[in-house]
Amino acid sequence: MIVRPARVSDAAAVTALVNDIVDNTTVTFTSVRKVEADIAADIASRGAAFQVVEIDGEVAGFATYFPFRAGVGYGHTKEHSIVLGPHARGRGCGSALMAALEDVARSDGVHSLIAGVSAENDVGRAFHAALGFVEVGVLPEVGRKFDRWLDLVLMQKIL
């Protein structure tokens, strides 16, 4: 396993990982597939704030952060996203990705990381709790996918 900053050439692999969860899960509430060019632009603009994990030379997951809300007052708070492909789960890849991302965040002056986790994603909630994230709120029925209303759990870690 290797964790490293993403490269634009990783965009196809990252797009495939994202679109799998878009198509098949409520991990994300969106049903709109991502486009490789948009992912490539995100990678290019975020620099080290977009990390990937490789297993046997293939991108198997990623973690990134981005503004939590607009406005100068929120500048030190970021929301993050983490996605692991099936072969990366349960192997420490998620923890390694988050450790790398948190190091970058600290060096960028980030004070607080936010995770928006589907209430149905028990594994994601447990994963974040194990990393020191605390549940700070639940937004009932703010998402809709697969003809169901979905709750969003907000989790926070002060860096």
N, C-alpha and C positions, 0 to 999 in steps of 0.2 A: 504494500500500500504506500502510495506517495501522495502527499497533499502539497499543492502548489497553486500559485495564482493562475487563473484561467487565461487562456490565449484565445484570440478570435477564431483560430482554427478548431477550437473546442465547441464552437456554436452548434454544429450539427448534432453532436452527442448530447449536449445540454438540452437542445430543443426536443430531442427524442425522449429524454427523461421526463421533461415537463409535460409533454403531450400525452404520455402514458397516464400520468395522474389526472390530467384534465379529462381525458376520455373515460377513465375507469373508476375514479374515486371521488369522495367528498373531502379529500385532503385540501383541495382548493375548491372554492365555490364557483370559479369560472368554468364555463363550458366552451369558451372560445380558444381554439388551438393557437399556440404561439408560432411565430414565423421566425425562421432562422436568422434573417437579416436584423430583426429587432433584438434577438438574443445577442448577436454579434455586436450590435451597437451598445447594449448594456455592458458586455464584457469590456469593450474598448473604453467606455466612459468611467467605469468603476475601478479599474486597475486592481490593486491588491484586495479591494473590498469584494472581489468575486473569486472565490477559491474553488478548486475542483479536487476530487480524489481519484487517483488512477489505481486500478487493479490489473496487473498483467498488461500494462501499457494502454489500457482502455479507460476512458472517463466513465466512472461508475456512480458519481454523485457530485453535488455542488452545494455551496452555501454562499450567500451574498447578503449585503445589507444596502439599504436605500433610505431616503428621508421618511420619517414617520408621519410628519405633517408639514405643510408649508409654513414658512415664517421663521424669522431669525430666532425667536424664542425656543423653537424646537430643534435647533441646530445640533445639539449634543445628544439627541435621542434618535435612534435609528430602528427601523423594523427590519427583520431579517427573514430570509427564506432558506430552507434546507430541503433538498430532495436527494434520496438515495435510490438507486436502481435495486432490483430484487437481490442480485448477487453481492451487494455491498452491505445489506442489512445484517445486524447481529455480529459484525466483525470489528467493531470499534471505529469504523469509518466516520460515522456521524460525530462522535466525540472528538476525533482528530480534526475534522473539518471545523467544528465549532471552536476548538481551542485556537486554531490558526486564525479564524475570523475574529475572535475576541482579541487576539494579539494585535491584529491590524486595527481594529476598532479603538483599542486603547491608544495606540500610537497616533491615530487620527483625532484624538480628543473626545471620543464618544463616551458619554457617561452612563447611558441607559440603552439596553437592547430590548426590543419588544418582539414577542412572538404572537401572531394571531393564529390560533390552532382550532380547527374544527372540533366541536364538542364530541363528535363521533370518533375522533382520532385518539383513542386511549393510549396507543403506543407513542404518539407524538407528545401527548401531555406528560406521560411518564418519563420520556426521554428528556424533555426540557426540565422537568422537576429534578431529575438526577444531576443535571448540570447547574442547578442553583436558581433556575427560573421559578418565580412565585406567581400563582394565579392571582390576578388583581381585579378581574371582572369577567362577567359573562354577558354577552349581548344576545338576547334571545331572538331567534327567527330573523336574523339580518341577512342571511344568505338563502338562496333557493337554487336547488339543483336536483335533477332526477324527480321532478314534481314533488319535492318535499321542502319544507322550511328547515333551515339549519342554524344552530347556535354557534357563536364564535366565542372562544375563550381567549382572553388576553392574558399573557404571561410576561413578566418583566424580570430582567436581571440588571442590577446596578453593577457597573464595572468598577 
